[in-house]
């Protein structure tokens, strides 16, 4: 998913997160940064405060590392929505 505009800034922010090797901030599990984009367990940069809710696209403080599947399941939800944002792995997930 494109962030809508500045591809160079997007690449730099993602590279910075990738270099830090952080675990998924949603489920807490490690991320295999060698997986190709599109794999459910691959790395994605997640907007902690979603852009759909007014979160800044290119603010490093609004980004954190996430698995693709965790990021998709979180969607545009934030704590306080009445929907849990914490995602835990199970045998099926």
C-alpha positions as CSV (number, residue, x, y, z in Angstrom):
1,X,0.0,0.0,0.0
2,X,1.4,3.3,-1.0
3,X,1.4,6.2,1.5
4,X,0.3,8.6,-1.2
5,X,3.0,10.9,-2.5
6,X,6.6,10.8,-1.5
7,X,8.1,7.3,-2.3
8,X,11.6,8.4,-1.3
9,X,10.6,9.4,2.2
10,X,8.5,6.2,2.5
11,X,11.5,4.1,1.6
12,X,13.8,5.9,4.0
13,X,11.4,5.5,6.9
14,X,10.8,1.8,6.2
15,X,14.6,1.2,5.8
16,X,15.2,2.8,9.2
17,X,12.6,0.6,10.9
18,X,14.0,-2.5,9.1
19,X,17.5,-1.6,10.3
20,X,16.4,-1.5,13.9
21,X,15.0,-5.1,13.6
22,X,12.1,-4.4,16.0
23,X,9.5,-7.1,16.8
24,X,5.9,-6.6,15.8
25,X,4.4,-3.9,18.0
26,X,1.0,-5.5,17.6
27,X,1.6,-9.1,18.6
28,X,5.0,-8.8,20.1
29,X,6.6,-11.6,18.1
30,X,9.8,-11.3,16.1
31,X,9.6,-10.4,12.4
32,X,11.5,-12.3,9.7
33,X,12.8,-9.3,7.7
34,X,14.0,-11.6,4.9
35,X,10.5,-12.6,3.9
36,X,9.2,-11.0,0.6
37,X,6.6,-8.3,0.6
38,X,3.1,-9.8,0.5
39,X,3.9,-12.7,2.8
40,X,1.6,-12.6,5.8
41,X,4.5,-12.6,8.2
42,X,6.6,-10.1,6.3
43,X,7.6,-6.7,7.7
44,X,5.3,-3.6,7.2
45,X,5.6,-0.2,8.6
46,X,2.4,0.4,10.6
47,X,1.0,3.9,11.3
48,X,0.3,3.7,15.1
49,X,-2.3,6.4,14.8
50,X,-3.8,5.4,11.4
51,X,-3.8,7.9,8.5
52,X,-7.6,7.4,8.3
53,X,-7.8,8.9,11.8
54,X,-5.5,11.8,11.1
55,X,-2.2,10.2,11.8
56,X,0.9,11.7,10.1
57,X,2.1,9.7,7.1
58,X,5.8,10.6,7.3
59,X,6.3,11.1,11.1
60,X,8.7,8.5,12.4
61,X,7.1,8.8,15.8
62,X,3.9,7.5,14.3
63,X,5.5,4.4,12.8
64,X,6.3,1.0,14.2
65,X,7.2,-2.4,12.8
66,X,4.4,-4.9,12.3
67,X,3.7,-8.2,10.5
68,X,1.7,-7.7,7.4
69,X,-1.2,-9.9,8.8
70,X,-1.2,-8.1,12.1
71,X,-1.3,-4.7,10.4
72,X,-4.2,-5.8,8.2
73,X,-6.2,-7.1,11.1
74,X,-5.6,-4.0,13.1
75,X,-6.8,-1.8,10.3
76,X,-7.7,1.7,11.3
77,X,-8.6,0.8,14.8
78,X,-6.9,2.4,17.9
79,X,-7.2,1.7,21.6
80,X,-10.5,3.0,22.9
81,X,-12.6,1.9,19.9
82,X,-14.3,-0.8,21.8
83,X,-12.4,-3.3,19.7
84,X,-9.3,-5.0,21.0
85,X,-6.2,-3.9,19.1
86,X,-4.0,-6.4,20.7
87,X,-3.5,-9.4,18.4
88,X,-2.2,-12.7,19.8
89,X,-1.1,-15.6,17.7
90,X,-3.0,-18.9,18.0
91,X,-2.6,-22.2,16.3
92,X,-4.8,-20.9,13.5
93,X,-3.1,-17.6,13.1
